[in-house]
Every structure is written in structure tokens, then in C-alpha cells.
Amino acid sequence: MRHAIILPLLALCACNSESRNATRELEMIYKANGSGDEKCAAKGKLANAYLHEGNQKEYENAKLTADIYCQGVSLDKQAAGY
């Protein structure tokens, strides 16, 4: 019986942990002056975290942000001859 009460509470507590972790990782990459590719991957990871959590609005915003940022990284690499 105790498990029936505890398990739903644990699920509620962990509800947004994936997006929080992805946000922290992105912040750490920025603070460490990570590469454009690292930032692009982290932005995509954040969008996927929102998707896994079922947060449609945040997913759409994060996905659009990641797509635009990653396209810019790609164009910069092309211009630099990579």
C-alpha cells in the first residue's frame, strides 16, 4: 500500500528534472565558452527534454531556438571553410 502512495509522488517530484538538467548543462557550456557544436547539441537536448516531459509550448520554443542556432553554426563553419 505504501508503494501506491509513494510512487506517484516520486513521479511528480521528477516531472521537470530532465529539462532542469538540460538547462544546467547548457548554462555550463556557455560559462565554459563551449564550441558552437556543443551549444547546438545542448540546445537540441533541451528541446528533447521538453518533448519527453510533454511540454508542447516549451518544446516548440526550444526546438525553434535550437534549429536557428544550429543553422547559424553550420553557416559559420561553411564560411570558414570547414
N, C-alpha and C positions, 0 to 999 in steps of 0.2 A: 504494500500500500504506500509506503514511503516513497518508493520509486515513481509511482504515479504522480506524486506531488512535486518531487524534486526535478524530474526530467523536463517537464515543461518550463520550469523556472530557469533551468540552465540554458535551454534554447532561447528564452527571452534575453538573458544576460549576454549571450554571444551573438545576438542578432546583427549588430553592426560592426563586429570586430574585424571582419575581413576588410571592409572599406577603411576603417581606422588604421589598420596595419599598413594598407597600401598607401594611405595618405602620409603616414610617418616615413615610410620608405622613400616616397617622392621628395619629402622635405629634406631627408638626409642626403639624397643625391644632389639636390640643389645646393645645400650647405657645403658639400664636398666638391663643388664645381664639377659635377659629373658630366660626361660627354652627352652630346645630343642624342645618341643612340640609347644611352642609359635612361635619359629623361623620357624619351619616346616610349621605351618599354615600360617604364614605371607608370606613365600616364595611361597606357593600354591596360596595365594590370589594375589600376584604379577603376577604370570603366568596367572591366570584367567583374570586379568585386561588387560594384553596384548591381550588375546584372544578376549575379548569383544571389544577392540579397533581395532581388525582386523590386528594386527601387528604380522604376522606369524613368522618372524625371531626371534623377541624378545620373543614371546610365547614359541617357541621351546627351546631356550636357558634357559629361566626361568623355564620351566617345567622340563627339564633335571636336572638343578641345584636343584630344589625342590625335585625331585624324589631321587637323590643321597643323599642329605642331610637327608631327612626323613628316608631313609633306614638306614643310619648311626645311627640316633636317635633310631630307632627300635632295631637295633643290640646292641647298648649300653644298652638299657633297658633290653633286654633279658640276656645279660651278667651279669647285676646287679641283675637279678632275679625278675624283675618287671613283 
